């Protein structure tokens, strides 16, 4: 899950990206455990490990959340934005569906390894809806 949240105080250890609109984007795997508490696991290069709980305080406002991926696994390893508030994500995937859009640079998973994995890049609008996505590998 990838979500945007206004944070005034946050715990170190997670990868948080701050953009021009002053929103903070946190890239991790989350489960909502109730008000202001999220269970999560962070991609492999982060300090925190799977199963830890992040408590965000004081009084955060969750703007939106979205899943990106298909029928297998995805790891989002890069996040960026443009001046219009669009969000760009990149990472790797083993999914054979729900990654690429019609007319994309590469519409199918091309890897022929035993466990196939390709890179992917996608553009989301400011509310988390996919504009386009492509495999790249």
Backbone torsions as a table, in degrees:
resi	resn	phi	psi	omega
1	UNK	NA	139.7	177.9
2	UNK	-121.9	127.3	-179.2
3	UNK	-142.2	161.1	179.6
4	UNK	-111.0	136.0	-179.6
5	UNK	-147.9	139.9	174.3
6	UNK	-78.8	116.5	-179.1
7	UNK	-114.0	129.7	173.3
8	UNK	-100.7	-30.6	174.1
9	UNK	-135.0	133.2	178.4
10	UNK	-143.5	156.3	-177.7
11	UNK	-79.3	141.7	177.6
12	UNK	-73.9	162.0	175.3
13	UNK	111.3	-26.7	177.8
14	UNK	-96.5	154.7	178.1
15	UNK	-84.2	114.3	-179.2
16	UNK	-120.0	127.0	179.2
17	UNK	-105.4	130.5	177.6
18	UNK	-110.4	128.7	-178.2
19	UNK	-113.3	176.9	-174.9
20	UNK	-53.0	-33.5	-178.7
21	UNK	-80.6	4.8	179.1
22	UNK	68.4	9.5	170.6
23	UNK	-79.3	152.7	178.3
24	UNK	-112.4	132.3	-178.6
25	UNK	-113.3	123.8	-177.8
26	UNK	-111.5	124.2	-177.1
27	UNK	-101.9	108.4	-178.4
28	UNK	-164.5	178.4	174.2
29	UNK	-101.5	123.6	-171.5
30	UNK	-124.5	151.9	164.6
31	UNK	-130.2	128.1	179.2
32	UNK	-76.5	117.8	-178.4
33	UNK	-103.3	6.6	-178.9
34	UNK	132.7	-173.0	-177.7
35	UNK	-57.7	119.8	172.5
36	UNK	66.5	11.4	179.1
37	UNK	-125.6	126.8	179.8
38	UNK	-129.1	128.1	170.6
39	UNK	-83.3	143.7	-175.8
40	UNK	-157.4	162.0	166.7
41	UNK	-132.2	140.4	-173.8
42	UNK	-101.6	146.5	173.7
43	UNK	-51.2	157.1	-164.7
44	UNK	-57.0	-19.7	-177.2
45	UNK	-90.7	-4.4	-178.0
46	UNK	-83.7	167.2	-176.1
47	UNK	-75.9	-41.6	-175.8
48	UNK	-77.3	150.9	-177.1
49	UNK	-106.6	169.9	179.8
50	UNK	-58.8	144.5	173.7
51	UNK	88.3	-7.9	177.4
52	UNK	-75.8	160.4	-178.8
53	UNK	-112.4	134.1	177.8
54	UNK	-105.8	125.2	175.4
55	UNK	-110.7	119.4	-178.2
56	UNK	-102.0	126.5	-175.4
57	UNK	-147.9	145.9	5.3
58	UNK	-94.5	147.0	170.2
59	UNK	33.7	68.3	178.4
60	UNK	-73.1	159.4	175.0
61	UNK	-121.1	114.9	177.5
62	UNK	-83.0	116.7	-178.0
63	UNK	-79.5	-46.8	177.5
64	UNK	-165.9	163.9	175.9
65	UNK	-144.2	149.3	178.0
66	UNK	-152.6	151.7	171.6
67	UNK	-97.6	146.9	172.9
68	UNK	-131.1	120.4	178.4
69	UNK	155.8	-177.4	-175.8
70	UNK	-129.1	-136.0	-170.6
71	UNK	-86.3	5.6	177.5
72	UNK	-136.2	-136.1	-174.5
73	UNK	-111.4	150.3	176.2
74	UNK	-134.6	147.0	170.9
75	UNK	-130.0	118.2	175.9
76	UNK	-89.9	119.2	-175.5
77	UNK	-115.0	-5.8	178.9
78	UNK	-146.2	141.7	179.0
79	UNK	-137.9	137.7	176.0
80	UNK	-149.3	171.5	177.4
81	UNK	-143.2	165.7	175.6
82	UNK	-114.3	-179.6	-175.4
83	UNK	-68.0	-15.3	178.5
84	UNK	-91.5	-1.8	180.0
85	UNK	90.7	2.6	175.1
86	UNK	-69.1	149.2	-176.5
87	UNK	-117.1	134.2	178.7
88	UNK	-112.6	130.6	177.6
89	UNK	-123.2	149.9	177.2
90	UNK	-144.7	151.3	179.8
91	UNK	179.9	-148.9	179.2
92	UNK	-131.7	154.6	-176.8
93	UNK	-147.0	153.7	169.8
94	UNK	-115.4	2.8	-177.6
95	UNK	-74.2	146.0	177.1
96	UNK	-103.6	4.2	178.7
97	UNK	-145.6	165.5	174.7
98	UNK	60.9	23.5	176.5
99	UNK	-107.7	-54.6	-175.1
100	UNK	-96.4	147.9	175.5
101	UNK	-100.5	164.1	179.1
102	UNK	-58.1	134.0	179.0
103	UNK	81.7	9.4	-178.4
104	UNK	-67.7	163.0	175.6
105	UNK	-53.2	-46.0	178.7
106	UNK	-139.6	114.9	-172.6
107	UNK	-92.1	-12.1	-178.5
108	UNK	-128.2	151.5	172.6
109	UNK	-61.9	124.3	-173.9
110	UNK	-103.7	-14.0	-175.8
111	UNK	-61.7	140.3	177.8
112	UNK	-115.2	13.5	177.4
113	UNK	-67.5	164.9	178.1
114	UNK	-54.9	-45.8	171.5
115	UNK	-110.5	95.1	-173.3
116	UNK	-65.4	134.3	178.0
117	UNK	-143.5	130.3	174.0
118	UNK	-125.0	159.8	169.9
119	UNK	-76.4	160.7	171.9
120	UNK	-144.3	156.4	175.4
121	UNK	-136.0	139.9	178.7
122	UNK	-144.2	153.8	176.3
123	UNK	-118.3	127.1	177.1
124	UNK	-114.8	149.7	174.9
125	UNK	-80.3	-178.9	-174.6
126	UNK	-66.2	-10.5	176.0
127	UNK	-107.5	7.4	175.7
128	UNK	91.4	5.0	177.2
129	UNK	-82.8	136.2	-178.7
130	UNK	-69.2	130.9	173.1
131	UNK	-93.3	-48.4	173.9
132	UNK	-155.2	160.6	175.9
133	UNK	-152.0	151.0	179.0
134	UNK	-149.1	147.0	166.2
135	UNK	-74.6	156.4	177.3
136	UNK	-148.5	89.5	-178.7
137	UNK	175.9	NA	NA
